Amino acid sequence: MKIMVVGGGGREHAIVKKVKESPLAEEIYVLPGNAGMSADAVCVPIGAKDLDGIVAFAKEKQIDYAIVAPDDPLVLGAVDRLNEAGIPCFGPRANAAIIEGSKIFSKNLMKKYRIPTAAYEVFTEMDAALKYLDETSYPTVIKADGLALGKGVVIAMNREEARDAVRSMMEDHMFGDSGSRVVIEEFLTGPEVSVLAFTDGKTVIPMISSMDHKRALDGDAGLNTGGMGTIAPNPYYTPDVAETCHREIFLPTIEAMNQEGRTFKGCLYFGLMLTPKGPKVIEYNCRFGDPETQVVLPLLESDLLTVMMACTNGTLAETEVKFSSRSACCVIMASGGYPKGYESGFEITVDGDMTAELFVAGAKEADGKLVTAGGRVLGVTAVAENLPAAIEEAYRNVPKVHFAKAHYRTDIGKRALEATK
């Protein structure tokens, strides 16, 4: 089969490497990909949001199956367009991808179908939002309605921080049109868990749970990022918690989407908070998380391509989805200064005795060399028999990757280890 993967980051590299293991995959193209994954797939310089270009390429190459990985093209309708061209896809159609594309939609969905989440209010006018901030309790959470590269969420500790966040979104348009409407919601406490799930719109099969580390600096300090590292499985996500989430959150969400005429097929990401009152949904994503994918897929023992096609074809219930009992840790190596300003163009070199996997996110070729070309440059992922060993192995390999002004957290997995004591 000829496979096309849309996207260009570490998540897509993890997907490409796992799809490459399938005996069904003969040729793999990735649009646009990046120079760091060129050994695993043919990179084609067509942007992930260039739907016309994507469809034209798929038709020209007679692609048998497409995997649309990032949120933007899914929300824009890439799957709809490819389906119209006769190409089957992994990923939701636009009317289902709205579950991530609009936080207001997803919050209203949860309220309507009694899916546990934080209490919230929606604002379309800045003055009304600012007035509400005079009355609410703190900390409080402020979210841009639309897509914002995983950064459209501010936890405001006091009224001034909250007012600044609202103004930056609604007045300064920090996130463009995504911040023209905001959600202000109750601040929840408890361990966070990320659960990715395969679904064909009927059956839901959760993948291994994981724990993301969003803050830029050790000790969960610094600015929010797209993610500085992950571990899997998440020790807080016990079998009892998993059963509760399946019954009260996963299945009801899929059924709610069906009731709304928005059947969801693909990977649905559940961002959960395990509060003293039980698990609650913080957010949905309409695709594989990044960097969660970089620890979850290395633990998948089943054929990813077969599972994805079962999601598309509605045969997930009859398809084996098996995960390893081992553990994984991914440490993100970023450009110094990320998520704010940073320099690029530094050569990336790797020692030859790596015992971890590299998933490249932000790199390009320059003068025959691989150089940095993004905030998050790559993920170093190690798999081992248990979580302490996986963390140790990941950090043993990080110093074997070299580029100027590299930045990474040194405490990925620390909270998870504390939970296991």
N, C-alpha and C positions, 0 to 999 in steps of 0.2 A: 504493500500500500504506500501511496504518496501522502505524507502527513505535513500539514502546515500548522505551525504554532505562531500565534500573534502575540507580540510583546518582546521586550528586550532586556529584562533584568535578571536578578538572581533567581526569582521564582520561575521564570521561563527556562533558565538553564537547568534547574532541578527537574522540571517537567520534561525537557528534552532528553536529559540523561536517563530518566526512568522509561520514557517511551522508546528510547533507543534499544533498551533491553528486550523489547517485544519482538518475537519472530515475525509478527505481522508488518512491522515497520521496515520498509525498504529504503525510502528516501525521506529525509526530514528537512523541511525548510523552516526558517524562523524569521519573522518580519517584525522589526528590523534586526533583532538579535543584537549582539555586540561582538567585538573581535575576540573576547575571551571565551566565547562558546563556539568559535568557528571550527574547532576540532570535532565537535559533536553534531553539527548541523550546518546546512548551507545558509549563511546570513544574506538576506535580501534587503537592500536599503529602501524599504517602504514603511512609513510610519504607522504606528498602531492605530492612529485615528484617521488614517487615509483610507476610508472605506471603499472608495472607488478603485484605488490602487490595489487594495487587498483582494477585492472580488475579481478584478481583471487578471491579477496574477494567478489566482486559484483556478480560473477558467483556462488560462493559457497553459498551465502546467497539469491540468486535469487532476487536481487534488482530490484524493479519495475521502479524506477526513480532516477537518480543521478543529483546532483547539484555540479558543479565544480566551486569553488569560487575564488581561488587565481590566479594571473597572470602566475606564473611559470608553473603549470601543463596544463593550457590552451594553452600557447605558445608551450609547449612540445608535445601537441596532445592528452591530456587525453580524450577529447570528441570523437575524431576520434577512439581511441582505445576502448572506452566503446561502441560506436555505432557499431563497428565491432563485438563486443561480443553480440550484440542484445539488448543493454541497452540504452533507450532514456535518453537524458541529457539536462539540462539547461546550456547553455554556448556555445561560438563559437568554431568551429573547428579551427585547427592550422592555416589554410591559411587565416582565418579572424582575429584570435587573433594577427596576425602580426601588426595590427593597433596600438597595444601597444608594441609589442615585438621589433619593430624597429621604432625609431623616424624618421629616414630617410625615411622609407616607408610612414609614415603618413604625413610628410611634403610634400613629392613629390606628394602624393595623393591629398592633398589640393591644391597644385599649379596647378596640371593637371585639376582639376574639379572646380577651382575658388572658393574654400571654404575659407572664410576670416581667415587669420592667419598672424603671424609676418613674415617679410622678413628674409631670412636665407641663409647660405652657409654650405655645407657639406665638411668635411675634413677626409681623410683617412691617411694622412701623417702629423706628428707633426710639421715639419719645415714649411709646408705650412700654417698650422693653426696659428703658432706663427707669421709668416710674416703678415697674415691677421689682427692680433690683433694690429699691428703697424698702420693700416690704418682705423680701424673701430671707431665708436663713443662709448662713455660710458655714463651710465652703458650698459653692454651687457650680454647676457644670453648664457651659455655654457651647453650643454646637452650631456650626454653619450647616444649613439645610442640605447643600449639594456636595459634590465630590471636592476634596481638598488635599489629595495626596496623603491621606491619613493624618493630616495635621490640623484639621478644622475643629479641634476640640480644645477648650481651655477650662482648666479647673481653677476657678477664682476663689482665693482664700478670704477676700473681703470685698466690700462694695466698690472700692476704687479699681481693683483689678478687674472686677466684673464689668464696670462701666467702660474701662479701656478696651476690653475684649469685644464688647458690643459695638463700640465706635469703630474699632479696626475692621470689623466684619461688615457692618451696615453702612458706615459713612466713608471709610477709607478704602473699602472694597479689597481688602487683603487677599481674599479668595475669589475675586471677581463676582460673577452673578451667584456663585454658590453661597455667599454670605448675605444675599439680599433678604433672606428670611432666616430667622434663628430659632433654635429650640433652647429653652432654659429649663434645666431639669435638676431634680433632687440628686444630691451627692450620696452615692452608695459606698459602703465600706465592706471589705472582705477580700479574699484572694481572687485574682482574675484568672480566667481560663479561656483559652482559645480552642474551639472544636470545629474542625472542618468536616463536612459531611457530603458524601455522594448521594445524589437523589435523582430519580427518574420521574419525579412528580407524584409517585405513589409510595415507593419504598424509600426509607432513609437509612443509610448505613454510615454512622459516624466513624471518622478516622481516629487515630491516636490523638489524645489531647496534648496540648502544648502550653507553654508559658512564654509570652513575649516580654521584652524589656524595652519600653518605648523611650525612656529618658536617655539623653545623650551621655550622661556622666555616671560614674560609680555611685552606688547608694541611691539610685533612682533620683539623682539630682540633674539639674540642667533642663534644657528645652525638650519638648516632645519631638520625636523623630518618626521616620517610617518604621523604625525597629532596629535596635542595636544587637539583637541576639535572641535566641530561643532555646528551650530545652523540651524534650518529650520523652516519656509522658509526664504530665503535670501531676505531682503527688497529691495535690488537693482534690483532684477529680477521681474520687473513690467509686467503686462499683455502685454503691447506693446513690451517690450524687448523679452518676451517669444514668441510672434508671429513672430518677426523678426528672432529669433534663429531657430524656427521650419522651417521657409521658406528658410532661407539662409544657415543653418548649418546642422540641424538634418536630414531632408529629403534628401538633396543633399549628405550627407555622406553615408547614407544607399544605395542610388542609385549608388553612385560612387563604393562602394564595390560590388554591383551587376554587374556593368559594367566590373569590374576587375575579375569577376568570383570567388569572395570571399564573398558570401552572409553571412551576419552577423546575427546570432540569439543569443539572450541572453540579457545581460545587457550591454549597451554601455554607458560609462562615458564620459561626455563632460566637460573638464576643460576650462572655458571661462574667458575672460577679456573684460569688458565693457569699451572699449576705446572711446575717443572723436570722433572717426570715425566709431563707431558702435561695436557690439560684434565680437570678434575674438577668434579662438580656440588656447588655450595654449597647450593642450595635450588631447589625447584620452586614456582611459583605456578600456580594453576589459572585464571588470567585475565590480561588485559593489565596490565602493570606501570604504576605511577604514581610518577614522571612520565615513564617511558620512552615511553609512548604518545604523549606530546606532541612527541616528535621523530621517532618512527617513522611514525605515520600521515600527517603532512604530506608525507612522501616517497613514500607509496603512490600510484601512478598508476592502478591498476586500481580498479574499482568495489567499494568495501568491502562494500556490502550484498550484492552478487552473490557475493563470496568467502565471506562469512559463511554465506549460505544453502547454498553448496556444502559447507561444513563440516557443516552440519546434515543435508544430503541425501545425503552420501557421494559427491559428485561432484567433489571437489577436484582429482583428477588431471586432469580435463578442463577445468579453469578457469584462466584466465590470472591470474597474480599478479605484477605488475610494479612495481618500485620505481625511483625516480629515481636517477641517479648523483650527485646533489648532496648537500650536507651540511646538518645542522640542529643548532641549539643552543637549549636551553631553560634560562632562569634563573628559579628560583622566588623570588618575593617573598613573604616570610612576615611574620607579626606579631612584633615585637620580644619576645624572651623564649622563643619557640618553640625546642625542643619542650616546655619546662616552662611555667610560668605566663605568660600574655600577656593584654593588654587587647584588646577588640574594640569595634566600633561606630564606627570612624573612617571618614569619607567617602572614597570612592575616586573620583579624577578622572583622566581620560586626555587627554593632548594630542591634538589633531586630526590631527597629521601622523605617526601611527604607521606604521612600515613593517615591523612584526612582528605576529605573531598573538598574541592573548591567550586563554588558556584559564583560566577562572575556577574556583577550587576552593572558597574560603570567603568567600562574600558573601551579603548579604541586602538587602532593601529596607526603608528606614526613612524615613518622612516624604518619600517620593518620591525619596530619594537611595539610591545604592548604597553600602553600608558594609561594613567588614570583619566577618567572622563565623567565623573559624577560624584555625588555626595557619598553614597554608599558604594564602595568599590567592589567588594566581594565578601562572601561568607565562607568561613572555614568550618566544616561540619565533620564531626567524629561520631562514630557509632561504636558502642561497647556493651558489655554484659549488664552494666548497671549505670546509674546516673553519675555517681562520683567518678567512675572510670571514663565515661564519655566526656565529662567536663575537663578532666585532667588531660585527656588525649587531644581535645580541641586546643587547649592552651599550650600544649607541647608543640603543636604545629604552627600556631600563629606567628612565632618569631622566624619561621622559615619563609614567610612571605615578606617581601621588601618593597617599599615605595616611600618616597619622601613625605614627611608630615602625616604619616599614617596615625589614625586615632581609633582606639577600640576600648570598650569597657573591660575591666579585669574581674568583674564579679557576676558574669552571666551564670545563672543557675544557683547562686548563693541562697536566695530565698527558698528555692525548691529543696535544697539540701537541708535547710533549717526545718522545713516541714516534715522531712523524713526522720528527724531525730526523735 
